[in-house]
Amino acid sequence: DQQVKQNSPSLSVQEGRISILNCDYTNSMFDYFLWYKKYPAEGPTFLISISSIKDKNEDGRFTVFLNKSAKHLSLHIVPSQPGDSAVYFCAASGYQGGSEKLVFGKGTKLTVNP
Amino acid sequence: KAGVTQTPRYLIKTRGQQVTLSCSPISGHRSVSWYQQTPGQGLQFLFEYFSETQRNKGNFPGRFSGRQFSNSRSEMNVSTLELGDSALYLCASRSGAGTEAFFGQGTRLTVV
């Protein structure tokens, strides 16, 4: 049962344009959401997060939007740069079965073309 | 502040052997989680340890086990290695619930 879904395995955009990465979740107990960026042969690095009490969080070129009613979040990167090319993982955190869990999606590979 | 340290970075083992991977979390972090990454499968959760106790476990066979020491360092062991165990194994530490996880560089395990 995949609780965090990233339905697009890959995304390709032109440098300077907007990149929009999407993520859906199924469990309404999730209350904290995160995005990670991963380069090959390295561990994921934390990018940005959002609490369920907010619907938007911005950090420089990165903005995360949360739509709780749709159980959907998205990461916007504006403007996209070639260095943004990486795999992006969405993650959700919340209490399930008495313990707090952090669940990751399968990732979306973003390619930003010069 | 030092980050999450995983050793070794690379490992080649033969089918049937066993392997132990090590993870030192960020100082002060008591939660350590392990993930397996294979192409197309994303980050698959193995288990989480908190204060030397396994708090959560993913859907992996019993060949995969772990432990955490009193200094929060953690080890992961895989016995009777199979070719399908070849993957990048990632360790992450957290300061607590509702906080971001910080990952190590990973251990690339190749089973031949």
Chai-1 contact restraints between the chains, C-beta under 6 A:
chainA,res_idxA,chainB,res_idxB,connection_type,confidence,min_distance_angstrom,max_distance_angstrom,comment,restraint_id
A,Y32,B,G98,contact,1.0,0.0,6.0,A-B,restraint_1
A,L34,B,E100,contact,1.0,0.0,6.0,A-B,restraint_2
A,E42,B,Q105,contact,1.0,0.0,6.0,A-B,restraint_3
A,G43,B,L90,contact,1.0,0.0,6.0,A-B,restraint_4
A,G43,B,F103,contact,1.0,0.0,6.0,A-B,restraint_5
A,G43,B,G104,contact,1.0,0.0,6.0,A-B,restraint_6
A,G43,B,Q105,contact,1.0,0.0,6.0,A-B,restraint_7
A,G43,B,G106,contact,1.0,0.0,6.0,A-B,restraint_8
A,P44,B,F103,contact,1.0,0.0,6.0,A-B,restraint_9
A,F46,B,E100,contact,1.0,0.0,6.0,A-B,restraint_10
A,S99,B,R55,contact,1.0,0.0,6.0,A-B,restraint_11
A,S99,B,N56,contact,1.0,0.0,6.0,A-B,restraint_12
A,E100,B,A97,contact,1.0,0.0,6.0,A-B,restraint_13
A,K101,B,N56,contact,1.0,0.0,6.0,A-B,restraint_14
A,L102,B,A101,contact,1.0,0.0,6.0,A-B,restraint_15
A,F104,B,G42,contact,1.0,0.0,6.0,A-B,restraint_16
A,F104,B,L43,contact,1.0,0.0,6.0,A-B,restraint_17
A,K106,B,G42,contact,1.0,0.0,6.0,A-B,restraint_18
A,G107,B,G42,contact,1.0,0.0,6.0,A-B,restraint_19
